[in-house]
């Protein structure tokens, strides 16, 4: 009986030894696997953070989980990219955002940036440049940490205005009107000028202006006023009252003056003068030996109270030839102008000879 008991114990010890060896083997294998990463850390990930690369062994396949495992904190504006090289190798790149200061519209704006141009940064910040705005950077320039960008707003506005163009006034001497009398020939009207001013605003402040256009929408109308130059209203009026220049009511140019009595007469409708001219208002009788026929005359009372006006020497008579009368003034046909001649009566006059006649 004793030999059997010994064998049983030996078998039991042998079996325990094999179990211990197996456990030790498995434990060793697991430790080796854990140390080599072949059990849990089957993937190799290279993480580059702002240019610094780190190798990480992980069994995670989710990017967020990998970064969390590697204790990486990702900011709101940071950019993360992921690329698989093969089944067991991946690359993660982290680009860290930095602040760029933009001065615009009277305020400073901080804009997070990573890898972009000035143009892209402005678009991200919803900043639009107008045609005339000035910026101190090139739009295709790459932004960098610590960069500042200054934008000056330039705005042009056109302002339309109108103004009056005052009319001018001209005076025309009228030898048929008495000194002091005036007559408006043409009423004056102001013109209208339209002009456009181009205003320049720098950041909302007016900094300059220039005339963009200037047009006359309505030409002014010159006022024309006749003013009398005669001492008294002439009875014989000139067709062109501006043809004779009177200074202080008397002719400015003449050859001589003949003074004497002036009387008045009328005649029938078909009356003719001694020179052959038709008798009409403005023809007068003279002594042709003193004042030749055809002479142009201007006749005015010496006291200035009356004026016969412009006349042509064309007729004669007994009183003229004997020197009793210096001039006899024709007042028109006797049917219409008899009383006009009576009102004249006999007046002492000065006869200004404007031009000497040919005698006919």
ZIHU-V193709 format. One record per run of one state. SS is the DSSP state (~ for helix, > for strand, _ for the rest). FROM is the first residue (numbers start at 0). TO is the last residue. If there is no record, write none. Layout:
# ZIHU-V193709
ss=[SS	SS]
from=[FROM	FROM]
to=[TO	TO]
This chain:
# ZIHU-V193709
ss=[_	~	_	>	_	>	_	~	_	>	_	>	_	>	_	>	_	>	~	_	>	_	>	_	>	_	>	_	>	_	>	_	>	_	>	_	>	_	>	_	>	_	>	_	>	_	>	_	>	_	>	_	>	_	>	_	>	_	>	_	~	_	>	~	_	>	_]
from=[0	1	36	42	49	51	58	62	69	78	86	88	95	97	104	106	113	116	117	124	133	135	141	142	147	152	153	165	168	179	181	186	188	189	190	202	204	218	220	221	222	230	233	236	245	247	248	251	255	267	271	272	277	278	282	285	295	301	306	315	317	321	326	333	344	346	355]
to=[0	35	41	48	50	57	61	68	77	85	87	94	96	103	105	112	115	116	123	132	134	140	141	146	151	152	164	167	178	180	185	187	188	189	201	203	217	219	220	221	229	232	235	244	246	247	250	254	266	270	271	276	277	281	284	294	300	305	314	316	320	325	332	343	345	354	359]
